Amino acid sequence: QVQLVESGGGLVQAGGSLRLSCAASGSIFKVNAMGWYRQAPGKQRELVALIRSSGSTVYADSVKGRFTVTRDSAKSTVFLQMNSLKPEDTAVYYCYANIAIGERSSNYWGQGTQVTVSS
């Protein structure tokens, strides 16, 4: 069993910064990828940023140049540094991980953390 525990959400003014953290724990053989999705009210969940085991990253166009995803592989932890926040970044942010347990890989999700950006 794998658990993802997030922290770091909150309320910030436009132009401000927040840092999200997510730690994976449990019977982890290998973390293939970790990252963040978000879901705003009335909208579908969307990818924000992802970092693979190779170190390569993927970002949504809307956050490129403002958000940075990093990881601490030894601690199975992923971070999302969010700068120059905009009101449209307001959403529940979910940690995501694709983790191998033995020879099988599965997707896991955190419980979500609210990020609210005021104008």
Order of alpha helices (4+ residues) and beta strands (2+ residues): beta-beta-beta-beta-beta-beta-beta-beta-beta-beta-beta
